[in-house]
Amino acid sequence: MEKIKNIDILAEMIKKAVLKKEQIILFGDSDMDGVSATVIAKEAINNYAFFQKKEVSVFAYFPDRKNEGYGLNDVVLPYIIKKHPKGGLLITLDCGITNFEQVKRARAAGFVVAILDHHKPVEDELPDADLIVAPKQNEDNYPFKDFSNAGLSYKLAEELLGKSMTVLFKENLLELVALATIADMMPEKDENIDYIYNGLKNIENSQRPILKAFFSIYNLGEFNSKRDLIHRINSCFNFSAMDDNHVCLLYHILSEVDFETAKQEAKELIEENQRRQFEINALIDEIRQSVDSKLGTNIVFEGNPNWGIEYLGSIASKLALYYNKPVFLYQRYDELSRGTVRLPKKYDAVKAMESCKNLLITFGGHPPAAGFTVSNGNIEKFQLALVDYFNKENSK
């Protein structure tokens, strides 16, 4: 059976690290897909160690998207190096494919670096990692490319555990894969169809405490469909708050093992989501007033120091649907701005930003949904470049 390039080698690297009692450091993006991918990887590694009767030290870290941006950035990497001066196996999940300098520094600090990333490399350039698992790299001939990163982590879990993966454990992981695939707006085709179907078919009876808690609070009969309820749950998970140890709170929530604790967390998430939706609707009205005052623009390009980056993805999705235009929203800081992108299906956000990448500090994502960091001195140039790009796209 054909496999994703290097995924079997990554599984062997993990097995070797477990058997030698080496530290394994998981670094995932702090959105639903990245966190789910990290939870799946950690639970699979712990499961393997259990069958091998070995103790394993697995640590998880995430970027603070609000203050640091995306990926293995220059703030979190020194933190990891300081916490793990002896190095170890460092696996990036849902990021890493564009972190060229940081990967070099991690290896120089003594880490073995493996990248597990579903994003497309920029112009097919690859970081100098010890191993790269990325279906969208040119050298990978696996026929399906559009997995969520949680889907890739599940592939890794299958490779790692083989026949020792129990049916219950498989169902448990597939629930996260389904939620992440939907949340990350991955195409619902080919293998993703199977992941979503198998992950959702019995999710109302989930044994994962946080999902069990949501289904004990929500009444499925009050929703138009199970998918509607899943979208509601995903919206509750759409936050990226961090603790003091560079661990995303969502990671703790998805990993919670006590049902009563999870039920309290679910209630708090529902209340917080209701408050967040109120603020999102207010911001949408504010942005629409600004957009409607500008006639004839082919994109929505708006920013403000007071807009929380954690809200902008939801807002951009709704505005892209409302205006049927590419939407670029950003929160402006003192020297740079961080933003999010949502596009109608006929466009590609990554290609749009590749066309003016010299103006950007970082960018990445998928055709319908992406993000960027730009110097404030380049914001107007970036906007003009995008207007020009989409003018050309619209004239084709």
Contacts in CASP RR format, 6 or more apart in sequence:
PFRMAT RR
TARGET T0000
AUTHOR 0000-0000-0000
METHOD contacts of the structure
MODEL  1
MEKIKNIDILAEMIKKAVLKKEQIILFGDSDMDGVSATVIAKEAINNYAF
FQKKEVSVFAYFPDRKNEGYGLNDVVLPYIIKKHPKGGLLITLDCGITNF
EQVKRARAAGFVVAILDHHKPVEDELPDADLIVAPKQNEDNYPFKDFSNA
GLSYKLAEELLGKSMTVLFKENLLELVALATIADMMPEKDENIDYIYNGL
KNIENSQRPILKAFFSIYNLGEFNSKRDLIHRINSCFNFSAMDDNHVCLL
YHILSEVDFETAKQEAKELIEENQRRQFEINALIDEIRQSVDSKLGTNIV
FEGNPNWGIEYLGSIASKLALYYNKPVFLYQRYDELSRGTVRLPKKYDAV
KAMESCKNLLITFGGHPPAAGFTVSNGNIEKFQLALVDYFNKENSK
2 141 0 8 1.000
2 142 0 8 1.000
2 143 0 8 1.000
3 142 0 8 1.000
3 159 0 8 1.000
4 133 0 8 1.000
4 135 0 8 1.000
4 140 0 8 1.000
4 142 0 8 1.000
4 152 0 8 1.000
4 155 0 8 1.000
5 133 0 8 1.000
5 135 0 8 1.000
5 137 0 8 1.000
5 139 0 8 1.000
5 140 0 8 1.000
5 141 0 8 1.000
5 142 0 8 1.000
6 131 0 8 1.000
6 132 0 8 1.000
6 133 0 8 1.000
7 133 0 8 1.000
7 152 0 8 1.000
7 155 0 8 1.000
7 156 0 8 1.000
7 159 0 8 1.000
8 159 0 8 1.000
9 131 0 8 1.000
10 91 0 8 1.000
10 114 0 8 1.000
10 116 0 8 1.000
10 131 0 8 1.000
10 133 0 8 1.000
10 156 0 8 1.000
10 159 0 8 1.000
11 156 0 8 1.000
11 159 0 8 1.000
11 160 0 8 1.000
13 89 0 8 1.000
13 112 0 8 1.000
13 114 0 8 1.000
13 131 0 8 1.000
14 24 0 8 1.000
14 45 0 8 1.000
14 48 0 8 1.000
14 89 0 8 1.000
14 91 0 8 1.000
14 156 0 8 1.000
14 160 0 8 1.000
15 48 0 8 1.000
15 160 0 8 1.000
16 22 0 8 1.000
17 23 0 8 1.000
17 24 0 8 1.000
17 56 0 8 1.000
17 88 0 8 1.000
17 89 0 8 1.000
18 24 0 8 1.000
18 45 0 8 1.000
18 48 0 8 1.000
18 49 0 8 1.000
18 52 0 8 1.000
18 54 0 8 1.000
18 56 0 8 1.000
19 52 0 8 1.000
19 54 0 8 1.000
21 54 0 8 1.000
21 55 0 8 1.000
21 56 0 8 1.000
21 57 0 8 1.000
22 88 0 8 1.000
22 89 0 8 1.000
23 57 0 8 1.000
23 58 0 8 1.000
23 59 0 8 1.000
23 84 0 8 1.000
23 86 0 8 1.000
23 87 0 8 1.000
23 88 0 8 1.000
23 89 0 8 1.000
24 45 0 8 1.000
24 56 0 8 1.000
24 57 0 8 1.000
24 58 0 8 1.000
24 59 0 8 1.000
24 88 0 8 1.000
24 89 0 8 1.000
24 91 0 8 1.000
25 58 0 8 1.000
25 59 0 8 1.000
25 60 0 8 1.000
25 61 0 8 1.000
25 80 0 8 1.000
25 84 0 8 1.000
25 87 0 8 1.000
25 88 0 8 1.000
25 89 0 8 1.000
25 90 0 8 1.000
25 91 0 8 1.000
25 111 0 8 1.000
26 38 0 8 1.000
26 41 0 8 1.000
26 42 0 8 1.000
26 58 0 8 1.000
26 59 0 8 1.000
26 60 0 8 1.000
26 61 0 8 1.000
26 91 0 8 1.000
26 93 0 8 1.000
27 60 0 8 1.000
27 61 0 8 1.000
27 62 0 8 1.000
27 71 0 8 1.000
27 72 0 8 1.000
27 76 0 8 1.000
27 80 0 8 1.000
27 90 0 8 1.000
27 91 0 8 1.000
27 92 0 8 1.000
27 93 0 8 1.000
27 95 0 8 1.000
28 34 0 8 1.000
28 35 0 8 1.000
28 37 0 8 1.000
28 38 0 8 1.000
28 60 0 8 1.000
28 61 0 8 1.000
28 62 0 8 1.000
28 63 0 8 1.000
28 71 0 8 1.000
28 92 0 8 1.000
28 93 0 8 1.000
28 94 0 8 1.000
28 95 0 8 1.000
29 35 0 8 1.000
29 37 0 8 1.000
29 62 0 8 1.000
29 63 0 8 1.000
29 70 0 8 1.000
29 71 0 8 1.000
29 93 0 8 1.000
29 94 0 8 1.000
29 95 0 8 1.000
29 149 0 8 1.000
30 62 0 8 1.000
30 63 0 8 1.000
30 64 0 8 1.000
30 65 0 8 1.000
30 240 0 8 1.000
30 242 0 8 1.000
30 248 0 8 1.000
30 250 0 8 1.000
31 65 0 8 1.000
31 94 0 8 1.000
31 183 0 8 1.000
31 184 0 8 1.000
31 238 0 8 1.000
31 240 0 8 1.000
32 179 0 8 1.000
32 180 0 8 1.000
32 183 0 8 1.000
32 184 0 8 1.000
32 234 0 8 1.000
32 237 0 8 1.000
32 238 0 8 1.000
32 250 0 8 1.000
33 94 0 8 1.000
33 148 0 8 1.000
33 149 0 8 1.000
33 150 0 8 1.000
33 180 0 8 1.000
33 181 0 8 1.000
33 183 0 8 1.000
33 184 0 8 1.000
34 93 0 8 1.000
34 94 0 8 1.000
34 95 0 8 1.000
34 149 0 8 1.000
34 150 0 8 1.000
34 180 0 8 1.000
35 62 0 8 1.000
35 248 0 8 1.000
35 250 0 8 1.000
35 251 0 8 1.000
35 254 0 8 1.000
36 148 0 8 1.000
36 149 0 8 1.000
36 150 0 8 1.000
36 153 0 8 1.000
36 176 0 8 1.000
36 177 0 8 1.000
36 179 0 8 1.000
36 180 0 8 1.000
36 254 0 8 1.000
37 93 0 8 1.000
37 94 0 8 1.000
37 116 0 8 1.000
37 148 0 8 1.000
37 149 0 8 1.000
37 150 0 8 1.000
37 151 0 8 1.000
37 152 0 8 1.000
37 153 0 8 1.000
37 180 0 8 1.000
38 60 0 8 1.000
38 62 0 8 1.000
38 93 0 8 1.000
38 153 0 8 1.000
38 251 0 8 1.000
39 176 0 8 1.000
39 251 0 8 1.000
39 254 0 8 1.000
39 255 0 8 1.000
40 150 0 8 1.000
40 151 0 8 1.000
40 153 0 8 1.000
40 154 0 8 1.000
40 156 0 8 1.000
40 157 0 8 1.000
40 173 0 8 1.000
40 176 0 8 1.000
40 177 0 8 1.000
41 91 0 8 1.000
41 93 0 8 1.000
41 116 0 8 1.000
41 153 0 8 1.000
41 156 0 8 1.000
41 157 0 8 1.000
42 58 0 8 1.000
42 60 0 8 1.000
42 255 0 8 1.000
43 157 0 8 1.000
43 169 0 8 1.000
43 172 0 8 1.000
43 173 0 8 1.000
43 255 0 8 1.000
44 153 0 8 1.000
44 156 0 8 1.000
44 157 0 8 1.000
44 160 0 8 1.000
44 161 0 8 1.000
44 173 0 8 1.000
45 56 0 8 1.000
45 58 0 8 1.000
45 160 0 8 1.000
46 56 0 8 1.000
46 58 0 8 1.000
47 157 0 8 1.000
47 161 0 8 1.000
47 164 0 8 1.000
47 165 0 8 1.000
47 169 0 8 1.000
48 160 0 8 1.000
48 161 0 8 1.000
48 164 0 8 1.000
49 55 0 8 1.000
49 56 0 8 1.000
51 161 0 8 1.000
51 164 0 8 1.000
59 83 0 8 1.000
59 84 0 8 1.000
60 247 0 8 1.000
60 251 0 8 1.000
61 76 0 8 1.000
61 79 0 8 1.000
61 80 0 8 1.000
61 245 0 8 1.000
61 246 0 8 1.000
61 247 0 8 1.000
62 76 0 8 1.000
62 240 0 8 1.000
62 242 0 8 1.000
62 246 0 8 1.000
62 247 0 8 1.000
62 248 0 8 1.000
62 251 0 8 1.000
63 69 0 8 1.000
63 70 0 8 1.000
63 71 0 8 1.000
63 72 0 8 1.000
63 73 0 8 1.000
63 75 0 8 1.000
63 76 0 8 1.000
63 95 0 8 1.000
64 75 0 8 1.000
64 76 0 8 1.000
64 240 0 8 1.000
64 242 0 8 1.000
64 246 0 8 1.000
65 240 0 8 1.000
65 309 0 8 1.000
65 310 0 8 1.000
65 338 0 8 1.000
66 240 0 8 1.000
66 308 0 8 1.000
66 309 0 8 1.000
66 310 0 8 1.000
66 331 0 8 1.000
66 338 0 8 1.000
67 75 0 8 1.000
68 75 0 8 1.000
68 76 0 8 1.000
69 338 0 8 1.000
69 362 0 8 1.000
69 373 0 8 1.000
70 95 0 8 1.000
70 362 0 8 1.000
70 364 0 8 1.000
70 371 0 8 1.000
70 373 0 8 1.000
71 92 0 8 1.000
71 95 0 8 1.000
71 96 0 8 1.000
71 99 0 8 1.000
71 102 0 8 1.000
72 92 0 8 1.000
72 95 0 8 1.000
72 96 0 8 1.000
72 99 0 8 1.000
72 102 0 8 1.000
72 103 0 8 1.000
72 106 0 8 1.000
73 99 0 8 1.000
73 102 0 8 1.000
74 102 0 8 1.000
76 246 0 8 1.000
77 102 0 8 1.000
77 105 0 8 1.000
77 106 0 8 1.000
79 246 0 8 1.000
80 90 0 8 1.000
80 106 0 8 1.000
80 246 0 8 1.000
81 87 0 8 1.000
81 105 0 8 1.000
81 106 0 8 1.000
81 109 0 8 1.000
81 111 0 8 1.000
84 111 0 8 1.000
87 109 0 8 1.000
87 110 0 8 1.000
87 111 0 8 1.000
88 110 0 8 1.000
88 111 0 8 1.000
88 112 0 8 1.000
89 111 0 8 1.000
89 112 0 8 1.000
89 114 0 8 1.000
90 106 0 8 1.000
90 111 0 8 1.000
90 112 0 8 1.000
90 113 0 8 1.000
90 114 0 8 1.000
91 113 0 8 1.000
91 114 0 8 1.000
91 115 0 8 1.000
91 116 0 8 1.000
92 99 0 8 1.000
92 113 0 8 1.000
92 114 0 8 1.000
92 115 0 8 1.000
92 116 0 8 1.000
92 117 0 8 1.000
93 116 0 8 1.000
93 117 0 8 1.000
93 149 0 8 1.000
93 152 0 8 1.000
93 153 0 8 1.000
94 117 0 8 1.000
94 118 0 8 1.000
94 119 0 8 1.000
94 149 0 8 1.000
95 117 0 8 1.000
95 119 0 8 1.000
96 102 0 8 1.000
96 103 0 8 1.000
96 115 0 8 1.000
96 117 0 8 1.000
96 127 0 8 1.000
96 129 0 8 1.000
97 115 0 8 1.000
97 117 0 8 1.000
97 119 0 8 1.000
97 120 0 8 1.000
97 121 0 8 1.000
97 122 0 8 1.000
97 126 0 8 1.000
97 127 0 8 1.000
97 132 0 8 1.000
97 134 0 8 1.000
97 137 0 8 1.000
98 119 0 8 1.000
98 121 0 8 1.000
98 122 0 8 1.000
98 127 0 8 1.000
98 362 0 8 1.000
98 364 0 8 1.000
99 127 0 8 1.000
100 125 0 8 1.000
100 127 0 8 1.000
100 128 0 8 1.000
103 113 0 8 1.000
103 115 0 8 1.000
103 127 0 8 1.000
103 128 0 8 1.000
103 129 0 8 1.000
104 127 0 8 1.000
104 128 0 8 1.000
106 113 0 8 1.000
107 113 0 8 1.000
107 128 0 8 1.000
107 129 0 8 1.000
107 130 0 8 1.000
112 130 0 8 1.000
113 127 0 8 1.000
113 129 0 8 1.000
113 130 0 8 1.000
113 131 0 8 1.000
114 129 0 8 1.000
114 130 0 8 1.000
114 131 0 8 1.000
114 132 0 8 1.000
114 133 0 8 1.000
115 127 0 8 1.000
115 129 0 8 1.000
115 131 0 8 1.000
115 132 0 8 1.000
115 133 0 8 1.000
115 134 0 8 1.000
116 133 0 8 1.000
116 134 0 8 1.000
116 149 0 8 1.000
116 152 0 8 1.000
116 153 0 8 1.000
116 156 0 8 1.000
117 132 0 8 1.000
117 133 0 8 1.000
117 134 0 8 1.000
117 149 0 8 1.000
117 152 0 8 1.000
118 134 0 8 1.000
118 135 0 8 1.000
118 136 0 8 1.000
118 146 0 8 1.000
118 147 0 8 1.000
118 148 0 8 1.000
118 149 0 8 1.000
118 151 0 8 1.000
118 152 0 8 1.000
119 134 0 8 1.000
119 136 0 8 1.000
119 364 0 8 1.000
119 365 0 8 1.000
119 366 0 8 1.000
120 136 0 8 1.000
120 350 0 8 1.000
120 365 0 8 1.000
121 134 0 8 1.000
121 136 0 8 1.000
121 137 0 8 1.000
122 354 0 8 1.000
122 357 0 8 1.000
122 364 0 8 1.000
123 354 0 8 1.000
124 137 0 8 1.000
124 138 0 8 1.000
126 132 0 8 1.000
126 134 0 8 1.000
126 137 0 8 1.000
133 152 0 8 1.000
133 156 0 8 1.000
134 140 0 8 1.000
135 142 0 8 1.000
135 144 0 8 1.000
135 145 0 8 1.000
135 147 0 8 1.000
135 152 0 8 1.000
136 145 0 8 1.000
143 190 0 8 1.000
144 190 0 8 1.000
144 191 0 8 1.000
146 186 0 8 1.000
146 187 0 8 1.000
146 189 0 8 1.000
146 190 0 8 1.000
146 192 0 8 1.000
147 155 0 8 1.000
147 181 0 8 1.000
147 186 0 8 1.000
147 191 0 8 1.000
147 192 0 8 1.000
148 177 0 8 1.000
148 180 0 8 1.000
148 181 0 8 1.000
148 184 0 8 1.000
148 186 0 8 1.000
148 192 0 8 1.000
149 180 0 8 1.000
149 184 0 8 1.000
150 176 0 8 1.000
150 177 0 8 1.000
150 179 0 8 1.000
150 180 0 8 1.000
150 181 0 8 1.000
150 184 0 8 1.000
151 177 0 8 1.000
151 180 0 8 1.000
151 181 0 8 1.000
151 195 0 8 1.000
153 177 0 8 1.000
154 173 0 8 1.000
154 174 0 8 1.000
154 177 0 8 1.000
154 195 0 8 1.000
157 165 0 8 1.000
157 173 0 8 1.000
158 165 0 8 1.000
161 169 0 8 1.000
168 207 0 8 1.000
171 198 0 8 1.000
171 199 0 8 1.000
171 202 0 8 1.000
172 206 0 8 1.000
172 207 0 8 1.000
172 208 0 8 1.000
174 195 0 8 1.000
174 198 0 8 1.000
174 199 0 8 1.000
175 199 0 8 1.000
175 200 0 8 1.000
175 203 0 8 1.000
175 206 0 8 1.000
175 208 0 8 1.000
175 211 0 8 1.000
176 208 0 8 1.000
176 254 0 8 1.000
177 195 0 8 1.000
177 199 0 8 1.000
178 195 0 8 1.000
178 196 0 8 1.000
178 198 0 8 1.000
178 199 0 8 1.000
178 200 0 8 1.000
178 203 0 8 1.000
178 230 0 8 1.000
179 230 0 8 1.000
179 233 0 8 1.000
179 234 0 8 1.000
179 237 0 8 1.000
181 188 0 8 1.000
181 192 0 8 1.000
181 195 0 8 1.000
181 196 0 8 1.000
182 196 0 8 1.000
182 227 0 8 1.000
182 230 0 8 1.000
182 231 0 8 1.000
182 234 0 8 1.000
183 234 0 8 1.000
183 237 0 8 1.000
183 238 0 8 1.000
184 366 0 8 1.000
184 369 0 8 1.000
185 366 0 8 1.000
185 368 0 8 1.000
185 369 0 8 1.000
186 192 0 8 1.000
186 366 0 8 1.000
188 196 0 8 1.000
200 226 0 8 1.000
200 227 0 8 1.000
200 230 0 8 1.000
203 211 0 8 1.000
203 215 0 8 1.000
203 226 0 8 1.000
203 230 0 8 1.000
204 215 0 8 1.000
204 220 0 8 1.000
204 226 0 8 1.000
205 215 0 8 1.000
206 212 0 8 1.000
206 215 0 8 1.000
208 254 0 8 1.000
209 256 0 8 1.000
209 257 0 8 1.000
209 258 0 8 1.000
209 259 0 8 1.000
209 261 0 8 1.000
209 262 0 8 1.000
209 263 0 8 1.000
210 253 0 8 1.000
210 254 0 8 1.000
210 256 0 8 1.000
210 262 0 8 1.000
210 265 0 8 1.000
210 266 0 8 1.000
211 233 0 8 1.000
212 259 0 8 1.000
212 262 0 8 1.000
213 259 0 8 1.000
213 262 0 8 1.000
213 263 0 8 1.000
213 265 0 8 1.000
213 266 0 8 1.000
214 233 0 8 1.000
214 236 0 8 1.000
214 266 0 8 1.000
216 263 0 8 1.000
217 263 0 8 1.000
217 266 0 8 1.000
217 267 0 8 1.000
217 270 0 8 1.000
218 229 0 8 1.000
218 232 0 8 1.000
218 233 0 8 1.000
220 226 0 8 1.000
220 229 0 8 1.000
223 229 0 8 1.000
223 232 0 8 1.000
235 273 0 8 1.000
235 277 0 8 1.000
235 314 0 8 1.000
236 266 0 8 1.000
236 269 0 8 1.000
236 270 0 8 1.000
236 272 0 8 1.000
236 273 0 8 1.000
237 250 0 8 1.000
237 253 0 8 1.000
237 254 0 8 1.000
237 269 0 8 1.000
238 273 0 8 1.000
238 276 0 8 1.000
238 310 0 8 1.000
238 314 0 8 1.000
239 249 0 8 1.000
239 250 0 8 1.000
239 272 0 8 1.000
239 276 0 8 1.000
239 310 0 8 1.000
240 248 0 8 1.000
240 250 0 8 1.000
240 310 0 8 1.000
241 248 0 8 1.000
241 249 0 8 1.000
241 250 0 8 1.000
242 248 0 8 1.000
242 249 0 8 1.000
243 249 0 8 1.000
243 252 0 8 1.000
253 262 0 8 1.000
253 265 0 8 1.000
253 269 0 8 1.000
256 262 0 8 1.000
256 265 0 8 1.000
276 311 0 8 1.000
279 311 0 8 1.000
280 311 0 8 1.000
280 314 0 8 1.000
280 315 0 8 1.000
280 318 0 8 1.000
283 307 0 8 1.000
283 311 0 8 1.000
283 315 0 8 1.000
284 315 0 8 1.000
284 318 0 8 1.000
284 319 0 8 1.000
287 300 0 8 1.000
287 302 0 8 1.000
287 315 0 8 1.000
287 319 0 8 1.000
287 329 0 8 1.000
288 319 0 8 1.000
288 322 0 8 1.000
290 302 0 8 1.000
291 297 0 8 1.000
291 300 0 8 1.000
291 302 0 8 1.000
291 319 0 8 1.000
291 323 0 8 1.000
297 325 0 8 1.000
297 387 0 8 1.000
298 325 0 8 1.000
298 326 0 8 1.000
298 387 0 8 1.000
298 390 0 8 1.000
298 391 0 8 1.000
298 394 0 8 1.000
299 325 0 8 1.000
299 326 0 8 1.000
299 327 0 8 1.000
299 328 0 8 1.000
299 383 0 8 1.000
299 386 0 8 1.000
299 387 0 8 1.000
299 390 0 8 1.000
300 319 0 8 1.000
300 320 0 8 1.000
300 323 0 8 1.000
300 325 0 8 1.000
300 326 0 8 1.000
300 327 0 8 1.000
300 328 0 8 1.000
300 329 0 8 1.000
301 328 0 8 1.000
301 383 0 8 1.000
301 386 0 8 1.000
301 387 0 8 1.000
302 328 0 8 1.000
302 329 0 8 1.000
302 330 0 8 1.000
303 329 0 8 1.000
303 330 0 8 1.000
303 331 0 8 1.000
303 332 0 8 1.000
303 337 0 8 1.000
304 331 0 8 1.000
304 332 0 8 1.000
305 331 0 8 1.000
305 332 0 8 1.000
305 333 0 8 1.000
307 329 0 8 1.000
307 330 0 8 1.000
307 331 0 8 1.000
308 331 0 8 1.000
309 330 0 8 1.000
309 331 0 8 1.000
309 338 0 8 1.000
309 339 0 8 1.000
309 340 0 8 1.000
312 329 0 8 1.000
312 330 0 8 1.000
312 331 0 8 1.000
312 339 0 8 1.000
312 340 0 8 1.000
313 329 0 8 1.000
313 340 0 8 1.000
313 342 0 8 1.000
313 369 0 8 1.000
315 329 0 8 1.000
316 327 0 8 1.000
316 328 0 8 1.000
316 329 0 8 1.000
316 340 0 8 1.000
316 341 0 8 1.000
316 342 0 8 1.000
317 342 0 8 1.000
317 369 0 8 1.000
319 327 0 8 1.000
319 329 0 8 1.000
319 342 0 8 1.000
320 326 0 8 1.000
320 327 0 8 1.000
320 342 0 8 1.000
320 343 0 8 1.000
320 344 0 8 1.000
324 344 0 8 1.000
325 344 0 8 1.000
326 341 0 8 1.000
326 342 0 8 1.000
326 343 0 8 1.000
326 344 0 8 1.000
326 347 0 8 1.000
326 349 0 8 1.000
326 352 0 8 1.000
326 386 0 8 1.000
326 390 0 8 1.000
327 341 0 8 1.000
327 342 0 8 1.000
327 343 0 8 1.000
328 339 0 8 1.000
328 340 0 8 1.000
328 341 0 8 1.000
328 372 0 8 1.000
328 383 0 8 1.000
328 386 0 8 1.000
329 339 0 8 1.000
329 340 0 8 1.000
330 337 0 8 1.000
330 338 0 8 1.000
330 339 0 8 1.000
330 340 0 8 1.000
330 372 0 8 1.000
330 374 0 8 1.000
330 379 0 8 1.000
331 337 0 8 1.000
331 338 0 8 1.000
331 339 0 8 1.000
332 376 0 8 1.000
332 379 0 8 1.000
333 376 0 8 1.000
334 376 0 8 1.000
335 375 0 8 1.000
335 376 0 8 1.000
336 361 0 8 1.000
336 373 0 8 1.000
336 374 0 8 1.000
336 375 0 8 1.000
336 376 0 8 1.000
337 373 0 8 1.000
337 374 0 8 1.000
337 376 0 8 1.000
337 379 0 8 1.000
338 371 0 8 1.000
338 372 0 8 1.000
338 373 0 8 1.000
339 371 0 8 1.000
339 372 0 8 1.000
339 373 0 8 1.000
339 374 0 8 1.000
340 369 0 8 1.000
340 370 0 8 1.000
340 371 0 8 1.000
340 372 0 8 1.000
341 349 0 8 1.000
341 352 0 8 1.000
341 353 0 8 1.000
341 369 0 8 1.000
341 370 0 8 1.000
341 371 0 8 1.000
341 372 0 8 1.000
342 349 0 8 1.000
342 368 0 8 1.000
342 369 0 8 1.000
343 349 0 8 1.000
343 352 0 8 1.000
343 367 0 8 1.000
343 368 0 8 1.000
343 369 0 8 1.000
344 368 0 8 1.000
345 368 0 8 1.000
347 367 0 8 1.000
347 390 0 8 1.000
347 393 0 8 1.000
348 367 0 8 1.000
349 364 0 8 1.000
349 365 0 8 1.000
349 366 0 8 1.000
349 367 0 8 1.000
349 368 0 8 1.000
349 369 0 8 1.000
349 370 0 8 1.000
349 371 0 8 1.000
350 363 0 8 1.000
350 364 0 8 1.000
350 365 0 8 1.000
350 366 0 8 1.000
350 367 0 8 1.000
350 370 0 8 1.000
351 367 0 8 1.000
352 386 0 8 1.000
352 389 0 8 1.000
352 390 0 8 1.000
352 393 0 8 1.000
353 360 0 8 1.000
353 363 0 8 1.000
353 364 0 8 1.000
353 370 0 8 1.000
353 371 0 8 1.000
353 372 0 8 1.000
354 363 0 8 1.000
355 385 0 8 1.000
355 389 0 8 1.000
356 381 0 8 1.000
356 382 0 8 1.000
356 385 0 8 1.000
356 386 0 8 1.000
356 389 0 8 1.000
357 363 0 8 1.000
359 374 0 8 1.000
359 378 0 8 1.000
359 381 0 8 1.000
359 382 0 8 1.000
359 385 0 8 1.000
360 372 0 8 1.000
360 373 0 8 1.000
360 374 0 8 1.000
360 378 0 8 1.000
360 382 0 8 1.000
361 373 0 8 1.000
361 374 0 8 1.000
361 375 0 8 1.000
362 372 0 8 1.000
362 373 0 8 1.000
363 370 0 8 1.000
363 371 0 8 1.000
363 372 0 8 1.000
363 373 0 8 1.000
364 370 0 8 1.000
364 371 0 8 1.000
364 372 0 8 1.000
365 371 0 8 1.000
374 382 0 8 1.000
END
